[in-house]
Every structure is written in C-alpha cells, then in structure tokens.
Amino acid sequence: HESENVLTGPSPGTGEANVRGLDSQRIHQMQQLELLLDAGVLDRRGLQAVAESFVVETEFTDHRLRPSLAIPVVDEFVHRCHWQDCSLGVSRVPLVTPRERDNLSHLLVSRAIDLQDEEARAGRIRMIIMKFGGTSLGTAKDIQRVTEIVRDKLDQRPVLVVSAHSGVTDALEALSRSAPNGNVGCEPVLERHAALLSELGLEGGMLDPLHSEMQDLLRGMKLVGEASPRARDQLLSYGERCSARTLAAYLVQQGIEAMPVDAFDAGLRSDSNYGRARPLEDDGRIADFIAGLPAMPVITGFIAKDEKGNITTLGRNGSDFSAALFGKALAVDEIQIWTDVDGIMSADPSLVPNARRIDCMSFEEASELAYYGGRVLHPAALLPAMERSIPVRVLNTQRSDSPGTVILPEETEDQGAIRSVVYKEGIFLINLVSPRMLQQPGFLARAFTIAAEHEVDVDLVATSEVSITMSTDRSANLEAFAAHLSELGEVTVEGEMALLCVVGQGIARDRGAAAAVLTTLAEADLRVRVISQGAIKVNVAMVIAEVDLERAVRALHDRFFG
C-alpha cells in the first residue's frame, strides 16, 4: 500500500495484524493496543485502514453501536490518532480531525463488541436476556412451558432472570407483618414449593437449606418483636432464590445445562435503601462472572447486596429492573420480558376488553407507560436498556408464537398520536395554600426539600400564585410530610384519587391531542382535578376521582382507538 502512503506493518511473527484479538470485556489489557498498531501508523490513511479492518461492510450501519462503552485500549488508540507517537521519530502533529477521530473510536468500540465470536460476525444474536415473571412460573405446567420456550432459544445463548412463583412474594410480605406479633407460620409457602417439586419430579428436600434459613429469620422477628427493613428484604429474597433453584433443576432434568445463580453472587450490588435499593454501577464483574459459568445461568431477579453484604430488594416487580441491569452489563442484543399478556396494550384489558396490542413503541413512550401505571414493566426497567440502546421485547408465555411488543430507541414513523391509556390507583393530592408564596424565590424549593426529607415521591405538580398541588402514591410518610409542610401554609390531603395518563410520542405533532383528551372527559361528565403535560410532550397526565377511573379509561380508549 506504499503507493497510497499507508504505512502499516505486520504483527511480529504472524504476518498480519491480529485485530480479532481485541477483547472488549478485558479492558485492563492495554498491551492489546499493539494488535492495532504493531508497526506504527503514520498518517490518516493508515488509521482508516486499521479501523476499516474491523468493519465487514463498507458502510457501517449497526443498531448496536455503543460509543459510551469505556474501553481503554480504544481510548489509547484515539489518542494515538490525534498525536503522532514520539517513538516513531516523527514530529507530534495532529493526524485526523476531531470528528474523524470520534468516528474511528465509534467503529472500534462497536467492532470490539461484534468480533467477540463468529455468530456476531455472521449477524446472528450473541446473547439475550429472558426474564420470566411470577405468573410464568406459577404452576408445574407453567414451568414446563417455560422450559420448552428456553429450549427453542438455546442458539441465542439465553441468560435467564426469574421472579418468585406467583403469590409467594405476597405471602412473604404478609409474614413480615405477622411474625413480629408471634405468627411465624410459613406452611403455605413451604407447601407451595413442595407441591411444585413433587409435580415436576424433583428432589423434595432440595430447598430445605433455604427454608431452614427462612424459618430461623421468622423466629428472630418474633423474638425481637419487629421486622427491620433489612430483615424484611432478606425474607423476601427467599421467593426468587427458591424459584431460581426450582427452574434450574427442572431444566437440568430435561437435558438443558443450567445452574441457579443468586444475583448478588453474579456481582449485582446496590445501596442500602432497603425495599427500594438503587443499583451501583457495574465495574465489569458481572460479565466476568457470567463468562466463567459452565452452564446457562438462572439468575434471581429483584434482589442484590449492599456493600456490607446485606441482601436488598429493588422494589416490587424489580425483576424487570434486574433483567435490564444484567442486559446492560452483558451488552446483550435483546432483553425479553416474558409475562402473561401478549405485549403492551392500548389499555388495561381488565377494564377495556377490546384493548389492542402495540407492535412497536419508543423507549420514551414505554418509560412513561411504566411510570404512570403500565403493569407490564417496572418503571426503572428501561433505563439500563436505554443507556445501551438494547431493544426490549415483551412476550406472552402462554402464547409464545405471538410477536409481542418491541421497544426501540426511536419512535416509528407510522404510529398514531396516542399509543395507550394507563392509570395508577391509590393517589393522594396534597394542597398547600400560602400567601407568603407570592413572588418569594425559593418557596417551591423548600416544599420539595420537605418532600425529600420524608421520602415522598411527587408525581404531578400544579402551581398558582399562592398555591401548590402535588400528587403522590406513597402514603407511608404522608401524615408526617403534611405536618411538616404546614409550616409553610395551610395543607389539605385528599385520598381516593387516581392518576390517568394518555401516552404517545405523536402528541408532540398533534396540536389537538390535549384538547381531545379534555373534551372526551368533559363529554363523559368527568371532573379533572389536576392536569399536566411535560415539555417533551409524550403524555397528558391527569388526576381524577378513583370512582370515575373505569369510565374515564373506557371513554378515552373509545375516543382514540374506536
């Protein structure tokens, strides 16, 4: 290539640069840089030649491009792109423009991921996450069905994430309330597990060690007369831990190599906010752990450990969140959420029997749906997937042939203005009236500081010159919050409210969408107490009386979906 002024040399002893050796998961091996620049690169054509050796097609188009991935060897390569290496005996001058340098960096990061194995080079999916919820694992028949679904996906290298069997978490929560009062009877949970093991033909005593731990913990709660948040989280963890062991054992019985893995053993760490723990940033230990396993992992959802080694939980329905966290850490090609519905629906089928399945939606839309009451996904589940642009697919365990709903980074062009009508019950309205608020900087900040001190999550906010109205769905600290807030003015609290939300990225394009929502509710003689439309215009959210909820959902669905 000397005629083109491309001065790259072969790897010593190999005859060619071994670019396939770049391993994105082993970021500590800086010496891998020499796989790219064995003999030095003296101009931008040489840099481009090295970068293009990572790219199979002339035009690079790959939805899995993840420029945020930190790979030191690529960072060093980019540095070498910008300045000529002194060891080459050439003056230090810029070789490429910043834009060209960024493009090379993006190419290298993506190809370092794609070249991990031959399947990726052939365009096939390397790895997927398959999360199965409680209803998907509720009975022996359900577990048998899940086994066949997994068998059909083995060529995609699935990593399984599981919830507790349906109803078990509720039973354990009830025990956390009754045990301090002396009622430690956990027979229903033990009998439920025993029945599943028997029906699946598994060893009856395989869960005895976990059951013994659980019974000891309950006796401790009885002895001290209380269930601390830390003890409660440990108690709830037994649901997922038993479920993972049961499913893994049945998979092995059916000829599928699998093993149970507690999420905290795999490297999932969190803070110590028991009951609603926040995950800590993964430092690569999850990928390292999974890569070293001899069989397909069946990982516990919902749970982690804090830095002191205490078990924590990620909030109700947190297994979705766990699945997304593992998907991000492993850079999978798809995260599948297997549940008991065909996908994300245009409304709750229990209220609207003719609700439609949504084929495709954007991350922004799905996030709004989850936060404002959509029952298919955990509100935080999409955040890790969004950070890596990993598609999320919601599928039905009972109908595995259904395409479900796929959630993608960007909106599709053919979608309508309104995508779904969702709701959240058990809402409280907090009204603060204070003439002191008039033209007083910092007044809102003080009100929200008080909310933070009492761990009250505020959903909607409406303000006037002398009043603030806030909605929240957490009542645990509401009385103390209202008492503290009354230092700023007169406070009233209204219960038995519902949060109603119409979601669709097309709302931003349809100037009449918000008007149509309010007109529909007015024609149905329904009163709206609070209304909010965010600046991103993905939703129109309202607070109405809980007693009016069913009529409101049906009226809006009929208006926008016929």
N, C-alpha and C positions, 0 to 999 in steps of 0.2 A: 504493500500500500504506500510505498515511499513516494510514488508519483503524486499521491493525493495528500502528502505531508501528514500521514497518520503514522506516528512513530510509537507503536506498542510492540513489546517483545513477548516471547513465550514464557510460560512458567518454567523455572529451572527444573529440569529432569522430566517434564511432562510433555513439552511440545506445544501446549496451548494453555490459555488461562482457564482455570477450573472455576468458572463463575457459578456452577451449580453448587459449589461448596458453601456458599453464603447461607448461613442458618439464622433466620430471624428470631428464633427462640433462644439462641445462645448469644445474647448481646454482649457478654463480657469478653468474648474472644476478639480483641482488637486486631490480632495478627491476621484475621481474615481479610483485612484490607489488602494484603498482598495478593489475594486471589483476584483482585480487581486491577491492581497497579503493580504487577510483578516487575516490569522493566521501566516503569515510569511512563507518564503520558504528557506529551509536550505541547499539545495545542487542543483547541476546542473540537477539532475533528476526531482526535484520538479519544477525547472524553465521550463524545457522542457514540463512537464505535463501541466503547466498553459498555455504555448504558444500553445501546440497542442490542447487545448480545444477550441481554436479559429479556428482550421482548420478542415474542414469537411472531406477532403480526406487525406489519409496517405501521399501521395506525393503531395506537394504543387506546382501547376502549374497554374498561373493566369496572363494573359497578362495585368491586371490592377494593377500590383504591382507598387506602387509609393513610394519608400523609401525616396524621397525628401520631402514628406509631413511632416510638423512640428506639432507634437502632444506632448505637454509637458508631458502628463501622460505616454506616451511611453518612452520619454527621461528619466523620473524618474525611470521607470521600468528597463531600460537598466542600469542605474546607480546602482540600487539595484542588478542587475545581476552580476555586476562587484565586488561590495563590500558587504560583509555581514552587515546587519543593526545592529548598536550597541545595539538597544533596545532588540534584541533577546538574548543578553548575550553571543554572540559568537565573537571570535576574528575576526578582519577585514582581511579577506584573499580573494584573487580572487577566484570566483566560476566557471567562464567559460572563455574560451579563447576569444580574441577579435573577431575572426571570428564567433565563436558560438554566441557571443553577438549580432553581426550585423545581423546574420540570424534570431535570435529571434526578433530583432527590426523590420526587414522587415515583418516577419509573423504578428506581432501585428499591424503594420500600415495597412497592406492590409486587415486584418480581421476586424479592426475597421471600415474600409470603407464598406466592404462587408456585415457586420451584421447590417447595418442601417435599413433594412426591410426584410421581408420574401421573396420578389421577388429576392433580391440579393442572398439569401441563396439557392434558387431553381435554380440559374444560369441564371435567366432572366434579361434583361436590366432594370436598375433602372430609368434612365433618359437620354434623348437625347436632343441635340440642333437641331432645324430645322430652318435654315436660308433661307429666300425667297428673291430673288433679284428683281430688278425693273421690269424686263420683266415677272416674275412670278406673278406680281401684277398689270400688265399694264391695264387690262380691267376688267369689271364686270365678264365676263366669266372666266378669269384667277383666280380671287378671289374665285369664286365658285369652281373651280377645286382645288385650294389650300385647301379650306375648307374640301373637301372630302379626300384629302391626309392626312390632320391633323386628321380627324375623324378615319381613319384607324390606326393611330399611338397612339391613346389615351392611350392604355395599356402600352405604354413605357414612359409615363409621359413627353411629349414634352415641351420644353421651346422654344418659337418662337422668332426669331430675324428677323426684316424686313428692307428692303431698302425703299426708296421713290418709288412711282409709276414711271414707265419708262418715261423718258423725263422731269420729274419735276425738278430734280436737275440741269439739263442743263438750264432750264428756269429760275430758281432762280439765277444761276450764271450770266446769261445774265442781269438780273435785278440789280445785284450788280454792274455791269459795267455801266448800263444806268441810274440808279437812281441819282447818283451824278450830272449828266448832265440834270436832270429835268424830265426824263421819268420814272415815277413810276407806269406805267400801268401794273398791275398784273392780269388783267382779264383772260388771258389764263389759269393761274394756278387755279384761283378760279372756272372758268367754268369747268375745267377738274375734280376737286374734286366734284363739284355739280353734274356733269353728272354721276360719279361713284355712288354717294349716291342715286341718283334717280333710276338708273338701278338696284341697289341692294335692293331697297325698304327701305332705311334707312332714318332717320330724316334729312331733308335738312339743318337744321341750326346747326347740331352737331359740325361742325368745325368752326363756326363763331368766337368763342373766339380766336382761333389761327390765323384765317385770319385777325382779327382786329389788333392783335399784329404785324403781318407781315406788314400790311399796315402802321401802325404807324412807324415801323422801316424804311420803304422805304421813308416815308415823312421826317424822320430825316436825312437820307442820302442826300436827295435833299436839305434840309435846310443848312447843313454844307458843301455841295459840295464835299463830299468824302465818301468812304466806307472803313472804317478801317478793318484790318484783323479780329478783334473781332466782329465787326458788320456783316461782311460777314459770319462768321461762324454761328452767330445766325440766319441770314436769311436762310442759307442752312438747318438749323436744322428743319425748318417747313415741309420740304418734308417727312422726316421719321416720325415726330410727327403726321402728318395728316394721313399717311399711316397706322401707328400702330392703331390709333383710328378707322379707317375705317374697317380694317380687324377684330379687336376685336369685334366691334359692329355687324358685319355680322356673326361671329362665334356664338355670343350670340343669334342672331335671329334664327340661325339654330340649337339651342339646345345644344351648346357646351359652357360650362362655361369658359369664358376668360375675360381678362381685359388688357387695354393698360398700358404700363409702360415705362416712359422715362428712358433711360439707366442711366442717372446721378442720378435719384431718387433711382435706384436699387444699387447705390454705385460705378458706374464706374467713376473713376477720372483720370485726365491727367495733364500734364504740360500745360504751356500757349503758346505753339508753334502753334498758330492759323493756321489752314489749314493743318497741318501735326503733330498734337499733339501726344505725346507719353504717353501711359497709365502709371499710377502709380501702384505700386504693391498693390494687393488686400490684405486687412487685415482681411478678413472673413466677412465683412459686406454684400457682395453680397449674399453669401449663407444664412446668417441670414434673409436678406430681402425677398428672394425668398421663403424661408421656411415658412414665415408668411403670404403669399398671400392666399386669399380664392379661387382663380381661376387660370387657366393656364395663364401665362404672355405672352403678345405680346410686345416684347421689341424693342425699336428703335435702329437700327444699326447706325454706322457712327459717333455718337455724344457722348460726355462726358461733364464733367465740370472740370475746374481747381479749385485750392484750394481757389480762390477768389469768386467762384460761377459763373464764366463766362462760357458760352457754348463754347465748342471746337469741331472741327471735326478731324477725324483720317486719312484724305486723301481720294481721290476718290476711290470708291469701298471699303471703310473702313468697310462696314457692315460685310464682311467676317472676318475681324480682330475682330470686336465686338463679333461675334459668337464664335470665338476661345477663347476670353478672358472670356466670360461667361461660356464656356465649361470647361475651366481650373478651374475657381472659384468654379464651382458646381461639379467638378470631375465626369462629365458625362461619359457614356460608348461609345458614338459616337457623332460626330459633322457632321450633314448633311448639305451640301450646295446645295440648290435646284436652278437650273438655267434653261437656255433654250437649253442646249446641253446634249447629252447622258452621258457625263463624260469628262475626259481629253482625248484629241485626239492626234494622232500622228503628226498632223499639223493643221493649221487653215483651216477648211472646206471651207471657202470662197475663199481660194487660191488653195486648194487641195481637190476636191470633193470626192475623194476616201480615205480620211483620216480615220484611224481606231480608234475605242475606245480602251483605255488602261484599262484592267481589274484591275490591281493592280500595285502600284508603291511605292517606299520608300519615306520617308519624305525628304531625301536629294535631290532626283530627283525632287519631286514636288516643293521644295523650289527654285531650280534652274529654273524650268519652270516658276514659278510665277515671279521671279525677272527679268528674261530675256525676258519677254513679253508674257507669257502664259496668256490668257484673262479670264480664269475661276476662278482663285483665286487671292486675294490680296497678294502682296509679303510678308507681315508680318503675314498673317493669320495662317500659320502653326507653328509659334514659340511657342505660348502658348500650342498648342496641343502636340508638340514635348516634351515640358517640363514634361508633364504628360503621355506621350505615349498613347494619346487618338486617336483612328482611326478617320480619316476624310473621308467622303464619298460624292462624287459629283454626283448629280442625276438630272434627267430631269423632270421638272414639267409637260411638255407636254406628257411625256411617263413614268408615274410613275412605270410601271412594269419593266422598264429597270434596270439592276443591277448597272449601273453607274461605277465609278472608286473608289476603296477604297485605301486610302493612309495609309500605316502602318510604324511602326518604322524601320523595317528592310527590305532589298530587298528580293524579291522572287527568288528562285533558277532557275526557268525556263524562266527568262526574257532574251531578246536579249541584245546585246551591246548597241544599240541605241533605245531610247524609244520615242523621239519626236523631232521635229524641230520647234523651236519657234523664234520669232523675235520681235524687238521693233523699231518703226519708229521715226523720228524726232531727230536723234542723231547728235551731233556735235563732231568734232575732234579738239582738242587743241594741237598744236605742239609747243614745246619750244626747241630752239637750243641755247646752251651756251657753249663755250669752257671752261668757268670757272667751269663747272660741272665736268671736268676731275679730277678724284681722289680727290674730295673735299667732305669730310664727312659732312653730314647734308644738302646737297643740295636738295635731294628729300624731306626731312622733311620740308624745307622752302616752297617748291612748294605746298605741301599738306596742310600746315598751311594756305597759302593764299586761297586755295580752300575752306577750312573750314570757314574762315572768311567771305567769300562771299556765303556760303551755297550752294556750287556747289557739287553735288554728282558725284563722279568719278566711272565709271563702269570698263572699261578696261584700263590697263596701259602697255605701251611698252617702254623700255629704251635702249639706246646705250651709248657709252662713253660720248657723248656730246649732247644728245637729249632725250626728253621725249615726248611721245604722249599719250594723255588721251582722253577718250570718256565720254560724259555726255548727259543726255536727258533733262536737265533743262536749259532753255535759259534766264530766268528772270534776273539773275545777271551776265550773261556771259560776257557782254561788260566790266563791271567794273572789273570782275575777270581777263580778258585778259590784261587790262590796268595795273593792279597791278602786274600780273605775268611778264610783260615785263621788270620790274626792274631786273629780273634775266637773261634776254636774249631776243632773237628775238622770237616773238609769232605770230603764224598764226592760224586762226579759219576757219574750213571748215564745212559747213552745208549740208543738204540734204543727210545725211548718214543713214544707218540702222544697227542695231545690230542683228546679226544672230547667233543662238546658237543651237548646237546639244547636246542633253542631254541623258544620260544613265549611270547608275552605272556600267554597263558592260564594259564601255570604259576602266576602270582600268585593265580589264582582257584581252582585245583585243588589242594586240600590233599594229595592223594595222588600228585601228579606225580613228585616226587623219589623217593618210596618205590617207585613203579612202575619207575623207571629202575634203581635199585639192585637191586630184586628180579629184574628181567629179566636183568641181567648175572650175578647170583648163580646163577640157574637155568641159565644157559649155562656155568657153571663158569669165569667170567672174573673176574680179580682187579683191583680198583680200587686204585691206589696213592695218588692224591690226589683229593679231591672239593671242589668249590666251588660255592656258589650266592650270587650277588650280591644286595644289598639290594633292587635293583629287580625281582628275580625274573623276569627274562626268559630265563634259561638255567640249566641244570645242567651244569657242566663237570667233566671227569674226566681223569686221566692213567692210561693203561694201557700194557701192553707192545705194541710195534708189531706183533709177530707175531700178536696177538689182535685186531687192528683190524677186519679184514674180518668176522669172526664177530660182533663187538660191534655194528657198524653194522647188519648184517642182522637181528640179534636185536631191536634197538631199533626198527628200522623195522617189522618184523613185529608187534611189540607195539602200536605206536601207529597204524599205518596199515593193518594187516591184510594 
